[in-house]
Amino acid sequence: TGAEIPAEPILFFKAPDTVVGPDDTVLVPRGSRKTDWEVELAVVIGRTARYLGSAEEGLAHVAGYATAHDVSEREFQIERGGTWDKGKNCETFNPLGPWLVTADDVDDPQALPLRLWVNGELKQNGTTAEQIFPVGEVVRYLSHFMTLYPGDIINTGTPAGVAMGQPEPKPYLKAGDVVELEVEGLGRQRQELKDA
């Protein structure tokens, strides 16, 4: 998006009702003008993590990985003041799955291709090697601010190609659009958008 690279990971929470199935409908919130897509690697915690000392310890606390769609409403997130949570927590804003791939079945979480299409047009085509903060470091970092428990899910960031980074008029999502996305080896998702 052209934003400055942060010195530390940016944190926000997603409410439980954001999590839906990989092929479930995504609802465009009332008043939304800037609903955006983000294909991401989801990390599922397998062991309780507190004050971890290294990225290697962070990786040792991962149960597995999944495909996530971190849907975001950019006006709510950036232009409405306060925290990013407002733009990240609309109902259905975190399709997850289709499955959990255990950590021992993923050779390198920093070598996974990620792709996303809107209405059949490829919008994002990157790899987890481009992440600013690798998976192990994200887990280590978070463990210094909160206790991570088995089953907790961390979305790890998205490659270039989101609507917010496009020239005007930005092609934000609207009812009737179809988004398809995948993290290679972790499965594919498909969502149709409808008005809330």
Buried (B, 14 or more C-beta within 10 A) or exposed (E): EEEEEEEEBEBBEBEEEBBBEBBBBBBBBEEBEBBBBBBBBBBBBBEEBEEBEEBEBBBBBBBBBBBBBBBBBBBBBBEEEEEBBBBBBBEBBBBBBBEBBEBEEBEEBBEBBBBBBBEEEEBBBBBBEEBBBBBBBBBBBBBEEEEBEEEBBBBBBBBEBBBBBBEEEBBBBEBEBBBBBBBBBBBBBBBEBBEB
